[in-house]
Amino acid sequence: MKAEVEILVTQICEAEELQKAFEIRREVFVEEQGVPLEAEFDRFDDLANPKAAHVLVYYQGEPGAAGRLRLLEDWAKPERICVRAPLRQYGLGSVLVRSLENLAMEYGFKQTRIHAQVQARSFYEKLGYKQVSEEFMEDGIPHIVMERKLK
């Protein structure tokens, strides 16, 4: 008999949950990828900021992925998308991106635009994103801009 997999997505509303998201971001971006700590966290990480929303994905009851949605003028920007290394084979990244897109639609947005790490291009292409820029460096990592129209 196959074990049941439990995946829960929650929009972060409390400081305790936000700290769990920060732990995942620190683990993935700062420790694993070498992004400077001061570059990883910014003014959009305050729950009181009306221009950002945060999401946490739990896998089997444990925090496994985190992301943030920035609310800009004409489009929403999913960012800080990260999944803990041991959990990357379970589809949490796709669940996270789709959750951020659904949140963007709830806010009335019709498109999303991301700064994707070049190494993640195929992941985003499978989710319907199209590259719209040349490669550029961000925090010492090659990135591209990708967009997706929301339904």
MOSULJO-V791127 format. One record per pair of residues at least 12 apart in sequence whose ideal C-beta (glycine too) atoms are under 6 Angstrom apart, sorted by sequence separation. I is the first residue (numbers start at 1). GAP is how many residues later the second one is. D is the distance in Angstrom with one decimal. If there is no record, write none. Layout:
# MOSULJO-V791127
i:I gap:GAP d:D
i:I gap:GAP d:D
This chain:
# MOSULJO-V791127
i:55 gap:12 d:5.2
i:68 gap:12 d:4.5
i:133 gap:12 d:3.7
i:67 gap:13 d:5.7
i:131 gap:13 d:5.2
i:132 gap:13 d:5.2
i:54 gap:14 d:5.1
i:67 gap:14 d:4.3
i:131 gap:15 d:5.3
i:132 gap:15 d:5.2
i:52 gap:16 d:5.7
i:53 gap:16 d:4.8
i:66 gap:16 d:5.8
i:129 gap:17 d:4.0
i:130 gap:17 d:5.9
i:52 gap:18 d:5.3
i:65 gap:18 d:4.3
i:129 gap:19 d:4.6
i:51 gap:20 d:5.0
i:64 gap:20 d:5.3
i:128 gap:20 d:5.0
i:78 gap:22 d:4.2
i:124 gap:22 d:5.2
i:64 gap:23 d:4.3
i:115 gap:23 d:5.9
i:117 gap:24 d:5.6
i:118 gap:24 d:4.2
i:117 gap:26 d:5.8
i:118 gap:26 d:5.9
i:65 gap:27 d:4.2
i:59 gap:28 d:5.4
i:64 gap:28 d:5.2
i:76 gap:28 d:3.6
i:115 gap:28 d:4.8
i:116 gap:28 d:5.6
i:67 gap:29 d:4.9
i:97 gap:30 d:5.6
i:116 gap:30 d:4.9
i:59 gap:31 d:6.0
i:65 gap:31 d:4.7
i:69 gap:31 d:4.8
i:114 gap:32 d:5.3
i:21 gap:33 d:5.7
i:59 gap:33 d:5.9
i:67 gap:33 d:5.4
i:76 gap:33 d:4.2
i:69 gap:34 d:5.4
i:78 gap:34 d:5.7
i:113 gap:34 d:4.8
i:21 gap:35 d:5.2
i:57 gap:35 d:5.2
i:69 gap:35 d:6.0
i:20 gap:36 d:6.0
i:71 gap:36 d:6.0
i:75 gap:36 d:4.8
i:76 gap:36 d:5.1
i:77 gap:36 d:5.7
i:78 gap:36 d:5.3
i:112 gap:36 d:5.2
i:57 gap:38 d:5.7
i:75 gap:38 d:4.9
i:111 gap:38 d:5.1
i:17 gap:39 d:5.6
i:57 gap:39 d:5.1
i:111 gap:39 d:6.0
i:110 gap:40 d:5.5
i:25 gap:41 d:5.9
i:12 gap:42 d:3.9
i:24 gap:42 d:4.4
i:20 gap:43 d:4.3
i:11 gap:44 d:5.7
i:12 gap:44 d:5.5
i:55 gap:44 d:5.3
i:21 gap:45 d:3.7
i:55 gap:45 d:6.0
i:105 gap:45 d:5.3
i:10 gap:46 d:5.4
i:9 gap:48 d:5.2
i:101 gap:49 d:5.8
i:8 gap:50 d:4.3
i:53 gap:50 d:5.8
i:7 gap:52 d:5.8
i:6 gap:54 d:5.5
i:28 gap:54 d:3.9
i:25 gap:55 d:5.7
i:25 gap:57 d:5.7
i:24 gap:58 d:5.7
i:24 gap:60 d:5.9
i:7 gap:88 d:5.9
i:9 gap:90 d:4.6
i:39 gap:100 d:5.0
i:35 gap:104 d:4.6
